[in-house]
Amino acid sequence: MTTPQHSAVQQPPGAVANGTPAIRFAGVLKTYQSHGEAVPAVKRMDLAIAQGEFFSLLGPSGCGKTTTMRMIAGFEEPTAGQVYLDGKDVTGVAPNKRDINMVFQSYALFPHLNTFQNVAFGLERKKVAKDEIKRRVAEILEIVSLTGMEKRAPREMSGGQQQRVALARALVNRPRALLLDEPLGALDLKLRQQMQVELKRIQREVGITFVYVTHDQGEALTMSDRIAVMNAGVIEQLGTPRQIYERPASRFVAGFIGTSNIVEGHVERAENGLALLSYTTQDRVVVPCGSACRPGDKIEVSVRPEKIDMHRGVPPVAATGGSVLSGVVNEVVYHGTSTNYTVATAAGADFTVFDQNASNAEDLADRGDRVFLTWAPQHSYMIGV
Amino acid sequence: MNRVKRQLAPYFLVLPGGLWLLLFFAIPMIAMLSLSLQQGDVVYGYRFTFHWQNYTDAIDGYHTQLIRSLIYAAVGTILLIALAFPVAYWIAFYGGRRKPTYLFLLLLPFFVSFVLRTISWRQILTDEGPVLHPLKQLGLVPDSYHLLGTPEAVIGGLVYNFLPFMVLPIYVALERIDPRVVEAARDLYANPALAFRKVILPLALPGVFAGVLMSFVPMASDYVNSEVLGSSSTTMIGQVIQSKYLVTSDYPTAAALSFILMAVLLIGIFAYARALGTEDVMKVAAR
């Protein structure tokens, strides 16, 4: 189990140390006209992405993450506010004049050009000398393991290979920042996981700022230095993967990142920085709240499924200091590495519990069994605090 | 039994089309070929005599009209590309949800018979028509100036009549271009003009190629536009063939001219296809 992080905002490696942010948004607003009405896609966003950072914009479709990225690239202009690259105001500057490259969703390779010509496209536009182009294309194809594929047309290559051509085509220009728009979405699971590791390695090797747009929380958590979780045009939370997973700032983030059990209740007592919510004589939730809550307050408490212990019969004595909820098992789903239980609790909410299939093959409980769920106070938190 | 059936199925499927081709293409072609080598006259009938002289006579007599037809078709094709590309481009990239409407509007005039439409162009272009009359009244063009009967009128008629045959294939090619590919070019430091030249144009060329095939061939053998909008100095080869068949009943010369026209067009098209019809052309264009 992980220890709780009570420290304030953690900075990613090199986040502030390097001075000017690679990308900065100042009060950026973007609205679209739809049936004569202005529909906001991005609402008053302030954002600073550090040099060399692997930064993810994570959110469901329609949350404004792609619009945000397209404003960095210059394909969309903000309705209000400024975009800065390396401290320079680039608002209104055409995409071809921004020192930024993009890896498009479904790659957008030039179908009439082979691998070499695709990768060389940007350098040719920049009027780089012919042998310099040859050298740099060869070098980048080596990095993405595509040496020998120079003459292949895009349609003669697999999805994974096309993906790497797209990456090489952008990286070969040594941009100030690389934007990636759901670049792994079209690949199958195995290849996707491989490419995640690969992308991270390439980013370390070239040291370029990566801005990664995805709706896949797993992808964002494994690769990013920092993540901005977006919803309805607003950044709901910005932080390291650990901060976002362990301490979601809103109910939306808690629900969107991984699985969360959320239980509501009124504070009965608040002492020693802990709040007590009780439902019956034996069902109670204990949650750290600092000085943020008073008796009578209505609060939401979140706890991750893997932090919960499940017992049949009577809860063990050791758990008496923490939360205890009784309930009935509704569903048992075997997942190989773990078994997932759905429990209807006395607090009213259905809880999900993950149990690692560590040693014995025996399931903890069957459908219809009465069980007790227990967890330590530090494994739960109040949402929005 | 089943296996035999399965193996025969493709042949059964091709049977109707094959019969059609045999009846309405192969047999008439052979009949025409035989006709082009016959000798005689309408009154006493024609006899097959391997009279190859029909061909040399036809070339001697009508090479002017043949070459004129090819020139008109070539000029018409170039004008068509210049006219059709912007239209197709606009519909494909700026048509939005109304694309089908614009395509329909483009095709709308073609629900009227093309002979009728060409005849109405005659009304428009005549000296007393709505174009020349006011211009002459204002003294902007001399009284001796005519539009009808000129090569310009004939080529104009051809271009007008074959516009959709150029717009549609180019539109289809442009429509298939992923807008993100164009954005990728812009992202890779190409300004809008370069993105057009390096990406959109090469990807649209197969459409232009198809459009040229679909318009050049029928324009070269067209006989209506010159008949209605032209004069004796604009006579095209299609008119000659038509009048040989239907007016003077000189079937062998008409058949020989048809074969000559077909041969010229086929050779031209094969040369054109070899030079421009493959993917190489896109690669060349992208340089």
Chai-1 contact restraints between the chains, C-beta under 6 A:
chainA,res_idxA,chainB,res_idxB,connection_type,confidence,min_distance_angstrom,max_distance_angstrom,comment,restraint_id
A,F75,B,E183,contact,1.0,0.0,6.0,A-B,restraint_1
A,P95,B,R186,contact,1.0,0.0,6.0,A-B,restraint_2
A,P95,B,D187,contact,1.0,0.0,6.0,A-B,restraint_3
A,N96,B,R186,contact,1.0,0.0,6.0,A-B,restraint_4
A,N96,B,Y189,contact,1.0,0.0,6.0,A-B,restraint_5
A,N96,B,A190,contact,1.0,0.0,6.0,A-B,restraint_6
A,N96,B,N191,contact,1.0,0.0,6.0,A-B,restraint_7
A,N101,B,D187,contact,1.0,0.0,6.0,A-B,restraint_8
A,M102,B,D187,contact,1.0,0.0,6.0,A-B,restraint_9
A,F104,B,R180,contact,1.0,0.0,6.0,A-B,restraint_10
A,F104,B,A184,contact,1.0,0.0,6.0,A-B,restraint_11
A,A108,B,D178,contact,1.0,0.0,6.0,A-B,restraint_12
A,A108,B,R180,contact,1.0,0.0,6.0,A-B,restraint_13
A,A108,B,V181,contact,1.0,0.0,6.0,A-B,restraint_14
A,A108,B,A184,contact,1.0,0.0,6.0,A-B,restraint_15
A,H112,B,P202,contact,1.0,0.0,6.0,A-B,restraint_16
A,H112,B,L203,contact,1.0,0.0,6.0,A-B,restraint_17
A,H112,B,M282,contact,1.0,0.0,6.0,A-B,restraint_18
A,H112,B,A286,contact,1.0,0.0,6.0,A-B,restraint_19
A,F121,B,L188,contact,1.0,0.0,6.0,A-B,restraint_20
A,G122,B,L188,contact,1.0,0.0,6.0,A-B,restraint_21
A,G122,B,Y189,contact,1.0,0.0,6.0,A-B,restraint_22
A,R125,B,Y189,contact,1.0,0.0,6.0,A-B,restraint_23
A,R125,B,A190,contact,1.0,0.0,6.0,A-B,restraint_24
A,K126,B,Y189,contact,1.0,0.0,6.0,A-B,restraint_25
